[in-house]
Amino acid sequence: MACNIDHSREDVQKKLASQKDYVPEDVFDKAETFLQKEQDQEQLNELFHLLKKYDLSSEEEQKERTGKLREML
């Protein structure tokens, strides 16, 4: 899941907004709060990649990502 692109907070916020209808509401709310605080680049990148194509993932993959998101947030 490593990526060489550093994602800005704005990129992550846009990605989060695009997945709002797919991620659980509590995860969305926590992610919004998380992004209001200063985060290091590694955390921003990880959050971006957990959200990326979330809507296209299988149900099992979504559950796994949701678990990782809850741990992170």
N, C-alpha and C positions, 0 to 999 in steps of 0.2 A: 504494500500500500504506500510505499515511499514515493514521494513526488519531489521533483526538483523545482517546482514553481512555488514561490511564496505568495500566499493569498492574503490580500489586505482584509482588514475588518469589514470594509464595505462589500468586498466580494463574498465574504462569509454571510453577511447580513442578507445580501441578495439571494444567495443560495438557500438560506433558511426560509426566506419569504416564499421562494418558489416551491418549497416542499411543505409549506404550512398545512395543506389539506391531507398530507400523507403521514407526517410524524405525529405521535401521540401529543395531545395538547399540553401535558405537563412537561414533556421534553422541549416543545416549542417555547413555552414560557421560560423555562430554565435557561435555554440557549439565548433567548433575548436578554435576560438579566446578565448572563455570562459575558455577552458581547458589549454590555455597557461599561464593563470594567476593562482595565488594561490587561491584555493577554500576551504571552510571548508567541513568537512566530510559530513554534512547533505546535502549540495548542490550536492556533488559528487554522493551520494546515490540516491537523487531524480532524477538527470539527468539520471543515469544508469537505474532506473526503468521506466522512461518515454520512454527510448529507447528500453528497453527489449521487445522482441517479437513484436516490432512495426509493422514489416512486416506481422505478422500473425493476427493483430487486424482488426476488421471490419472497414469499411470506417468511420463510425460515431466515433468509438473509436480513430481512427487516427486523426480525426479533433479535438477531445477533447485534445488529447495529444499534437498535434501541437500547439494549443492555449496555453497550459500550458508551453510548451517549449519556445514559443515566449515571454511569460510573464517573465519567469525565466532568459532568455538570454538578 
